Amino acid sequence: MVLTLSNPADEAATFAGSPSEVMHQLEQLKPAHKISVVAVTVPDATEAETIAMAETFNSLGPVVRQITERHRREAFNSIVEAIVPRDVPTATALVEARMLAESKRHVINTKSYVTAKEIAEMAGYSGSNPSSQPNRWKRDKLIFAFNHGGVDYFPVYGLNRENGWKPYAAMAKILKLFGDEKGGWGAAFWFEGVNGYLGGKTPKELLATDPERVIAAATLEMAPIAHA
């Protein structure tokens, strides 16, 4: 029988012998701390084999502790890395993030955007999926939409009430000029922004009444990109 003892404060100790001999050695111990005991029985082993095994266990004790401690540190470090951002945001990045959040909040607060379901209700679409028409317009780039909270929102100012709430023709021309540069949110920011070319008005204000002028403003907006 081989018996290994360990505790948090002392080195591991290994005893070898018959069960009664090992029990006798245990009784002689007066540990100052709580100890843990691991016992291994070795059938038909000679005394020399038992002693050799005890010495092996004794030498493995510090190694096992080192490996266990290393695994504990690795696990701890993995948790810390998962919680802490890999890249610390710069002051500029924080300012940009705040400005973007404020811009999105402004767009949402204008109440100028509706869901596909709301468009279907305004236009009186029927069928099993009345919202499919606005989504088809978005796919064909006849109108844009931005996603907020998992829902697409379409600009109500881009819809012609007198023509069954279909998108204004100018909208498709403007989106063609934007290409892939702006996306849904980018288009919303542009339409909501005061434009010097439009005399201090926003593009959404003039889309229905002066579409050619808004198209010209969009052309000017994209000119630096087109000639880069």
C-alpha positions in Angstrom: 0.0 0.0 0.0 1.2 3.5 -0.8 -0.2 6.5 1.0 0.5 10.2 0.0 -0.3 13.1 2.3 -0.5 16.7 1.3 -1.7 20.0 2.9 -1.6 23.7 1.9 1.4 24.5 4.0 3.7 21.5 4.1 5.4 19.4 1.4 3.7 16.1 0.4 4.9 13.0 2.3 4.6 9.4 1.2 4.4 6.3 3.3 4.8 2.7 2.0 4.1 -0.6 3.7 1.2 -2.8 4.6 -2.1 -1.2 5.5 -1.4 -1.7 9.2 2.1 -0.3 8.9 0.8 2.7 7.0 -2.0 3.3 9.6 0.6 3.2 12.4 2.7 5.8 10.6 -0.4 8.0 10.2 -1.2 7.7 13.9 2.3 9.1 14.7 1.5 12.3 12.7 0.5 15.4 14.4 -0.2 17.8 11.5 -0.5 21.5 12.2 -2.9 21.9 9.2 -5.7 20.0 7.6 -4.2 17.2 5.3 -5.5 15.4 2.3 -4.9 11.6 1.9 -4.5 9.6 -1.3 -4.1 5.8 -0.8 -3.0 3.4 -3.6 -3.1 -0.4 -3.1 -0.5 -2.4 -5.0 -1.4 -6.2 -5.2 1.5 -8.7 -5.0 4.2 -6.0 -4.9 7.5 -6.6 -3.3 8.8 -4.2 -0.6 11.3 -2.8 -3.0 8.6 -2.2 -5.6 6.3 -0.5 -3.1 9.1 1.8 -1.9 10.0 2.7 -5.5 6.4 3.6 -6.2 6.2 5.7 -3.0 9.3 7.6 -4.1 7.8 8.1 -7.5 4.6 9.6 -6.0 6.7 11.7 -3.7 8.6 13.2 -6.6 5.4 13.8 -8.6 3.8 15.8 -5.9 5.5 19.2 -6.6 5.0 18.7 -10.4 1.3 18.1 -10.0 1.0 21.2 -7.8 2.9 23.3 -10.4 0.7 22.0 -13.2 -2.5 22.6 -11.2 -1.4 26.1 -10.3 -0.5 26.9 -13.9 -3.9 25.7 -15.1 -5.6 27.8 -12.5 -3.7 30.9 -13.6 -4.4 30.2 -17.3 -8.1 29.8 -16.5 -8.1 33.1 -14.5 -6.3 35.0 -17.2 -8.7 33.7 -19.9 -11.6 35.0 -17.9 -10.0 38.4 -17.5 -9.2 38.6 -21.2 -12.8 37.7 -22.1 -14.1 40.6 -19.9 -11.5 43.3 -20.7 -11.7 44.8 -24.3 -8.7 43.8 -26.3 -8.2 47.4 -27.6 -8.7 50.3 -25.2 -10.8 52.9 -27.1 -9.1 56.2 -27.7 -10.7 59.5 -26.6 -11.4 60.2 -30.3 -13.2 56.9 -30.7 -15.3 57.6 -27.7 -16.2 61.1 -29.0 -17.1 59.6 -32.4 -19.2 56.9 -30.8 -21.1 59.5 -28.8 -21.7 61.6 -31.8 -23.0 58.6 -33.8 -25.3 57.6 -31.0 -26.7 61.2 -30.8 -27.2 61.3 -34.6 -29.1 58.0 -34.5 -31.2 59.3 -31.5 -32.0 62.4 -33.5 -33.2 60.4 -36.5 -35.4 58.2 -34.4 -36.9 61.1 -32.5 -38.0 62.8 -35.8 -40.8 60.3 -36.1 -40.2 60.4 -39.8 -39.7 56.6 -40.3 -42.1 53.8 -40.4 -42.0 50.0 -40.6 -42.9 47.9 -43.6 -46.1 46.8 -41.8 -47.1 50.5 -41.2 -46.5 51.3 -44.9 -48.7 48.3 -45.9 -51.4 49.6 -43.6 -51.2 53.1 -45.0 -51.3 51.9 -48.6 -54.0 49.3 -47.9 -52.0 46.3 -49.1 -53.6 43.0 -48.5 -52.5 39.4 -48.9 -50.6 36.9 -46.8 -47.5 39.1 -46.6 -48.5 42.7 -47.2 -45.1 43.9 -45.9 -43.3 42.3 -48.8 -43.8 45.3 -51.1 -41.8 47.8 -49.0 -39.1 45.1 -48.6 -39.0 44.6 -52.4 -38.6 48.4 -52.9 -35.6 48.3 -50.5 -34.1 45.3 -52.3 -34.5 47.1 -55.7 -33.0 50.3 -54.2 -36.1 52.3 -54.8 -36.0 53.4 -51.1 -33.7 52.9 -48.2 -34.2 51.6 -44.7 -32.1 51.5 -41.6 -32.3 48.7 -39.0 -33.0 49.5 -35.4 -33.6 46.9 -32.8 -33.9 44.2 -35.4 -36.6 46.1 -37.3 -36.2 48.0 -40.7 -37.5 51.6 -40.7 -38.3 53.4 -44.0 -38.5 57.2 -44.5 -42.1 58.3 -44.8 -40.9 61.4 -46.6 -39.6 59.2 -49.4 -43.1 57.9 -50.1 -45.6 59.7 -52.4 -49.0 59.8 -50.7 -50.7 60.9 -53.9 -49.3 57.8 -55.7 -50.4 55.1 -53.3 -47.5 55.6 -50.9 -45.0 54.5 -53.5 -41.4 55.8 -53.4 -40.6 59.1 -55.2 -38.7 58.5 -58.4 -36.0 60.9 -57.2 -35.2 58.6 -54.3 -33.9 55.8 -56.5 -31.7 58.3 -58.4 -30.2 59.6 -55.1 -29.6 56.1 -53.8 -27.9 55.2 -57.1 -25.5 58.2 -56.5 -24.9 57.0 -52.9 -24.1 53.4 -54.1 -22.7 51.4 -51.2 -21.0 54.4 -49.5 -23.7 55.4 -47.1 -26.0 52.5 -46.2 -29.3 53.0 -44.5 -28.2 55.0 -41.5 -25.9 57.1 -43.7 -28.7 58.0 -46.1 -30.9 58.9 -43.1 -28.2 61.2 -41.7 -27.9 62.9 -45.1 -31.6 63.5 -45.6 -31.9 64.8 -42.1 -28.9 67.1 -42.2 -29.1 70.8 -43.0 -27.6 71.3 -46.5 -25.8 74.5 -47.6 -26.6 73.8 -51.3 -30.3 73.7 -50.4 -30.2 77.1 -48.7 -30.0 75.7 -45.2 -32.9 73.3 -45.7 -32.7 69.5 -45.3 -33.0 67.2 -48.3 -36.1 65.5 -46.9 -37.9 68.9 -46.8 -37.5 69.4 -50.6 -37.6 65.9 -51.9 -41.3 66.1 -52.8 -41.4 69.7 -54.0 -37.9 70.2 -55.6 -36.5 66.7 -56.4 -34.1 67.8 -59.1 -32.4 70.2 -56.6 -32.1 67.4 -54.1 -30.6 65.1 -56.7 -28.1 67.9 -57.5 -27.2 68.1 -53.8 -26.6 64.4 -53.7 -24.4 64.6 -56.8 -22.3 67.3 -55.1 -22.2 65.2 -51.9 -20.7 62.3 -53.8 -18.5 64.2 -56.1 -15.3 63.9 -54.0 -15.7 60.2 -53.8 -16.5 59.9 -57.5 -13.3 61.8 -58.5 -11.0 60.3 -55.9 
